[in-house]
Amino acid sequence: MRKLALGATVAVILLGGAVVILWRLSAAAGTSPPEGPPTLPGIPVTAGSVVADDVPVVLRGLGTVQAYNTVAIKSRVDGHIVSVDFKEGQEVKEGAVLFQIDPRPYQAALDQATANIEKDQATLANAQLNFSRDGKLIESHLAISQQQYDNDKAVVAADQAALDSDRAQAEAARLNLSYCTITSPIDGRLGARLVDKGNLVQSTGNTTLVNITQIKPIFVSFTLPQNTLDELRRQQNRRPLAVDAVAGDGQTTIAEGKLTLVDNMVDPSTGTIHLKAQFDNQDERLWPGEFVTVKVVLSVRQQVPTVPQQTVLEGADGHFVYVIKPDDTVERRAVEVAAVQDGNAVITKGLDPGERVVVEGQYRLNNGAKIRSLAAPQSSRERQSGVRQ
């Protein structure tokens, strides 16, 4: 026990000596220990600036791409398909040959009708000659009866009618022969071939041979809520409204067109109005049946204050932001938000261009808090450089 007590006494003496030595070294160096609690740094936040920008006023809806024209190609005569003169999916012009049906029966019918025309023309010429001859005789009061003269006249009329019938039959045969060559009625793109070479097709079978769709230009059909109708029609009466077709990411504009139709009634079951927009689609980025987001540009707000969307918070009294003062303290300020689009909030009241605001880190703040600014994040507009908004 005496040894343990002696060891403890020695340890205390050594520790005290170490403290004295450290104190003398500090005094010699002219330093003194810190007094009071350490100064806390400001709350770290990400800062940004209010930017004045031209922001379009847009209406958004979901649309379906529709072909400008769609034609189901069918046969108008009966016969075997002897040739198919296209490739599936091919783009064709109006008048391009698609199918050839065996023309021989229809060529024979045309030849027969032509022969009947020639025969009846000869018969008519002879009847006209007899009628002319008998007409001269009856005028000279020679030996010919009135009945004979009237019979000659009737024969001429009958032969003329037979010739007219022959010509009609020849025209029908010529038309049927032309139907043996099936051509494209419009410019467009072909779909899958539905009937192969060698098959028998019939005009009464209602069989589709191939479908063709016109996709340049093209339509997008979409709907908007009925409460947008008044403003939509008012702006459309001023000028043609621009419409953008937007890709699935909600940002990338894939086509630009014009509004062409505001339907003549509201759908009472959904409370929406049906609209159509036309696009040139020369690059064929729109395809029939595709779903796209549609943006109707009503007008453009000129040089309005904008901030990144996450800058604006919502409280019990409405929207607010934290504005950074010159002394790096923050002020909670109420704002009015007109719209949020493309990652930015459009502010109509409460902020001026050039003011600094807290973009991220607001949830740790209160009015008057001291902050420490970090590097501002890249804006949504910068991230989408090169993309039409």
C-alpha positions in Angstrom: 0.0 0.0 0.0 2.8 2.4 0.8 4.3 1.7 -2.6 1.1 2.5 -4.4 0.7 5.7 -2.5 4.3 6.7 -3.3 3.7 6.0 -7.0 0.6 8.2 -7.1 2.4 11.0 -5.4 5.2 10.9 -8.0 2.7 11.0 -10.9 0.9 14.1 -9.5 4.3 15.9 -9.1 5.3 15.0 -12.7 1.9 16.2 -14.1 2.1 19.5 -12.3 5.6 20.1 -13.5 4.5 19.5 -17.1 1.7 22.0 -16.8 4.1 24.6 -15.4 6.6 24.0 -18.2 3.8 24.4 -20.9 2.6 27.6 -19.3 6.0 29.1 -19.3 6.6 28.1 -22.9 3.3 29.8 -23.9 4.2 32.9 -22.0 7.6 33.0 -23.7 5.9 32.8 -27.1 3.6 35.6 -26.3 0.4 33.5 -26.7 -2.5 33.0 -24.4 -5.2 30.4 -24.3 -8.5 31.3 -26.1 -11.1 33.0 -24.0 -14.8 32.1 -24.2 -16.6 29.8 -26.7 -15.3 29.6 -30.3 -17.0 31.7 -33.0 -19.5 29.5 -35.1 -19.3 29.9 -38.9 -22.4 30.8 -40.9 -24.9 28.2 -42.0 -23.7 26.8 -45.3 -26.1 27.4 -48.2 -26.1 27.5 -52.0 -26.7 31.0 -53.3 -27.9 32.3 -56.7 -29.1 35.4 -58.3 -32.5 36.6 -59.6 -32.4 36.6 -63.4 -34.6 38.7 -65.7 -35.7 36.6 -68.7 -38.3 36.3 -71.5 -40.6 33.4 -70.4 -43.3 32.0 -72.6 -46.8 31.4 -71.2 -47.6 27.9 -72.2 -50.4 25.4 -71.9 -49.4 21.7 -71.7 -51.4 18.6 -72.7 -50.8 15.0 -73.8 -51.2 14.4 -77.5 -51.3 11.6 -80.1 -49.6 11.9 -83.4 -51.9 11.3 -86.4 -51.1 10.8 -90.1 -52.2 13.7 -92.3 -53.9 11.1 -94.6 -54.3 7.4 -94.3 -55.3 5.2 -97.3 -56.0 1.4 -97.3 -55.0 0.2 -100.8 -57.6 -2.3 -102.2 -58.2 -3.9 -105.6 -61.1 -2.6 -107.8 -61.0 -5.6 -110.1 -60.7 -9.4 -109.8 -57.5 -11.2 -110.7 -54.2 -12.6 -109.7 -51.4 -10.3 -108.5 -48.6 -10.7 -111.0 -46.1 -8.3 -109.5 -45.4 -6.3 -106.3 -43.4 -3.1 -107.2 -42.4 -1.7 -103.8 -40.6 -2.5 -100.6 -42.3 -2.5 -97.2 -41.8 0.7 -95.4 -40.8 2.5 -98.6 -41.6 6.2 -99.1 -43.5 6.7 -102.3 -44.9 9.6 -104.4 -48.4 9.9 -105.7 -48.8 7.8 -108.9 -46.1 5.3 -108.0 -46.9 1.7 -109.1 -47.6 -0.6 -106.2 -49.3 -3.8 -107.6 -50.0 -5.3 -111.0 -53.0 -7.5 -111.5 -53.1 -9.9 -114.5 -54.5 -7.5 -117.2 -55.1 -10.1 -120.0 -58.9 -10.6 -119.4 -59.5 -6.9 -119.3 -57.4 -6.3 -122.4 -59.4 -8.9 -124.2 -62.7 -7.2 -123.1 -61.3 -3.9 -124.4 -60.4 -5.4 -127.7 -63.8 -6.9 -128.1 -65.5 -3.6 -127.3 -63.3 -1.8 -129.8 -64.2 -4.3 -132.5 -67.9 -3.8 -131.7 -67.4 -0.1 -132.2 -65.8 -0.6 -135.6 -68.6 -3.0 -136.7 -71.4 -0.7 -135.5 -69.8 2.3 -137.0 -69.9 0.5 -140.4 -73.6 -0.4 -139.9 -74.5 3.1 -138.9 -72.7 4.5 -141.9 -74.7 2.2 -144.3 -78.0 3.1 -142.5 -77.2 6.8 -142.8 -76.5 6.4 -146.5 -79.8 4.6 -147.1 -81.7 7.2 -145.1 -80.0 10.0 -147.1 -80.9 8.3 -150.4 -84.5 7.7 -149.5 -84.8 11.2 -148.3 -83.9 12.5 -151.8 -86.4 10.1 -153.4 -89.3 11.1 -151.2 -88.5 14.8 -151.9 -88.7 14.1 -155.6 -92.1 12.2 -155.1 -90.6 9.1 -156.6 -91.6 5.5 -155.8 -90.9 5.4 -152.0 -93.4 5.3 -149.2 -93.4 7.5 -146.2 -93.3 4.3 -144.1 -90.0 3.2 -145.8 -88.5 6.6 -145.1 -89.6 6.4 -141.4 -88.1 2.9 -141.1 -84.8 4.2 -142.5 -84.8 6.9 -139.9 -85.5 4.5 -137.1 -82.7 2.2 -138.3 -80.2 5.1 -138.1 -81.3 6.0 -134.6 -81.0 2.3 -133.5 -77.5 1.9 -135.0 -76.4 5.2 -133.4 -77.6 3.9 -130.0 -75.7 0.6 -130.5 -72.6 2.5 -131.3 -73.0 4.6 -128.2 -73.4 1.5 -126.1 -70.3 0.0 -127.7 -68.3 3.1 -126.8 -69.5 2.9 -123.2 -68.5 -0.7 -122.9 -65.1 0.1 -124.4 -64.7 2.9 -121.8 -65.6 0.5 -118.9 -63.2 -2.1 -120.3 -60.5 0.6 -120.5 -61.2 1.7 -117.0 -61.0 -1.9 -115.7 -57.7 -2.4 -117.5 -56.3 0.7 -115.8 -57.4 -0.7 -112.5 -55.1 -3.7 -113.0 -52.2 -1.3 -112.3 -52.6 -0.2 -108.7 -50.8 3.1 -107.9 -50.4 5.3 -104.8 -53.1 7.9 -104.5 -51.0 10.2 -102.2 -47.4 10.9 -101.2 -46.6 8.9 -98.1 -44.9 5.9 -96.5 -46.0 2.3 -97.0 -46.6 -0.2 -94.3 -46.4 -4.0 -94.3 -47.4 -5.9 -97.4 -50.6 -7.7 -96.6 -51.1 -9.8 -99.8 -48.3 -11.5 -101.7 -47.7 -12.0 -105.4 -49.7 -14.8 -106.9 -52.8 -14.4 -104.7 -56.2 -13.9 -106.2 -57.9 -10.7 -105.1 -61.5 -9.6 -105.7 -63.1 -6.3 -105.8 -65.9 -7.5 -103.5 -63.6 -9.1 -101.0 -62.7 -5.8 -99.3 -59.1 -7.0 -98.8 -56.5 -4.4 -97.9 -53.3 -4.9 -99.9 -51.2 -2.4 -98.1 -51.7 0.8 -96.0 -50.1 4.1 -96.9 -49.9 7.1 -94.5 -48.9 10.7 -95.3 -46.6 11.9 -92.5 -45.2 15.1 -94.1 -47.0 17.2 -92.9 -48.5 15.5 -89.8 -51.1 16.2 -87.1 -50.9 16.0 -83.3 -54.3 15.6 -81.7 -54.6 16.7 -78.0 -56.9 18.1 -75.3 -56.8 20.9 -72.8 -59.0 21.8 -69.9 -62.1 23.8 -70.8 -61.0 26.7 -68.5 -58.2 27.5 -71.0 -60.6 27.9 -73.9 -61.3 31.7 -73.6 -57.7 32.7 -73.4 -56.8 30.2 -76.1 -59.3 31.6 -78.6 -58.5 35.2 -77.7 -54.8 34.6 -78.5 -55.5 32.6 -81.6 -57.6 35.4 -83.0 -54.6 37.7 -82.7 -52.1 35.4 -84.5 -51.4 31.7 -85.3 -50.4 30.0 -82.0 -47.1 28.2 -81.9 -47.2 24.6 -80.7 -44.2 22.5 -79.6 -44.1 18.7 -79.5 -41.9 17.7 -76.6 -40.1 14.4 -76.0 -40.7 12.1 -73.1 -38.1 13.9 -70.9 -40.5 16.9 -70.8 -37.7 19.2 -72.0 -36.5 18.4 -75.5 -38.5 20.0 -78.3 -38.7 17.6 -81.2 -41.0 19.5 -83.6 -42.5 23.0 -84.0 -45.9 23.6 -85.5 -49.0 25.7 -85.5 -52.4 25.3 -84.0 -54.9 24.5 -86.7 -58.1 23.4 -85.0 -60.1 24.3 -81.9 -63.0 21.9 -81.9 -66.6 23.2 -82.0 -67.7 21.8 -78.7 -66.4 20.8 -75.2 -66.5 17.2 -74.3 -69.0 17.2 -71.4 -67.8 13.9 -70.0 -64.2 15.1 -69.5 -64.5 18.9 -69.4 -61.9 19.2 -72.1 -61.6 20.8 -75.5 -60.1 18.9 -78.5 -57.4 20.6 -80.6 -55.1 19.8 -83.5 -51.7 21.1 -84.4 -50.0 20.7 -87.8 -46.2 20.0 -88.1 -44.1 20.0 -91.3 -42.3 16.9 -90.0 -39.6 17.0 -92.7 -37.2 15.1 -90.5 -39.9 12.5 -89.6 -39.3 12.8 -85.9 -43.1 12.5 -85.3 -44.6 9.1 -86.1 -48.3 8.2 -86.3 -49.6 6.7 -83.1 -46.8 8.2 -80.9 -47.7 10.0 -77.6 -46.0 13.4 -77.1 -46.3 16.3 -74.7 -47.7 19.4 -76.4 -46.9 22.9 -75.4 -49.1 25.7 -76.8 -47.3 29.0 -76.5 -50.0 31.7 -75.7 -47.7 34.7 -75.2 -44.3 35.7 -73.8 -43.7 37.5 -70.5 -41.0 40.0 -71.2 -38.0 40.3 -68.8 -39.6 38.9 -65.7 -37.6 37.8 -62.6 -36.9 34.1 -62.5 -35.2 31.8 -60.0 -34.5 28.1 -59.8 -37.6 26.2 -58.8 -36.2 24.9 -55.6 -35.5 28.4 -54.4 -39.2 29.0 -53.6 -40.6 27.5 -50.4 -44.3 27.2 -49.4 -45.4 28.2 -46.0 -48.7 28.8 -44.2 -49.0 32.3 -45.7 -48.0 31.3 -49.3 -44.7 31.2 -51.1 -41.5 32.8 -49.8 -37.7 32.9 -50.5 -34.7 33.8 -48.4 -33.0 36.9 -49.8 -29.3 37.4 -48.9 -28.4 40.8 -47.5 -25.0 42.4 -48.0 -23.9 41.4 -44.5 -24.6 37.7 -45.3 -27.7 37.5 -43.3 -31.0 36.4 -44.8 -34.4 37.9 -45.0 -37.5 35.8 -45.4 -39.6 37.5 -48.1 -43.0 36.6 -49.5 -43.3 36.3 -53.3 -46.0 35.6 -55.9 -45.2 32.8 -58.4 -46.9 33.1 -61.8 -45.7 29.8 -63.2 -43.1 27.0 -62.8 -41.8 25.7 -66.0 -38.6 24.2 -67.3 -37.1 24.1 -63.8 -37.6 27.8 -63.1 -40.1 29.8 -61.1 -41.5 33.0 -62.6 -41.8 35.7 -59.9 -44.3 38.5 -60.5 -44.0 40.1 -57.1 -41.4 40.2 -54.3 -38.0 40.0 -56.1 -36.0 42.2 -58.4 -33.4 41.1 -61.0 -29.9 40.9 -59.5 -30.9 40.2 -55.9 -29.1 37.2 -54.3 -31.2 34.4 -52.9 -30.7 31.1 -51.2 -31.2 28.3 -53.7 -30.4 25.3 -51.5 -30.1 24.8 -47.8 -33.1 26.9 -46.7 -34.6 24.4 -44.3 -32.0 25.3 -41.6 -32.6 29.0 -41.9 -34.8 31.5 -40.1 -35.2 35.2 -40.6 -31.9 37.0 -39.9 -29.7 33.9 -39.8 -26.0 34.3 -40.8 -25.1 32.2 -43.8 -22.0 31.1 -45.6 -22.4 30.9 -49.4 -21.3 27.9 -51.5 -20.8 27.7 -55.2 -24.1 28.2 -57.1 -25.5 25.1 -58.9 -25.8 25.0 -62.6 -29.2 26.4 -63.7 -31.7 24.3 -65.5 -31.3 26.6 -68.5 -27.5 26.0 -68.6 -28.0 22.2 -68.2 -30.3 22.4 -71.3 -28.0 24.5 -73.4 -28.9 24.1 -77.0 -32.4 22.9 -76.3 -35.3 25.1 -77.3 -37.4 26.1 -74.3 
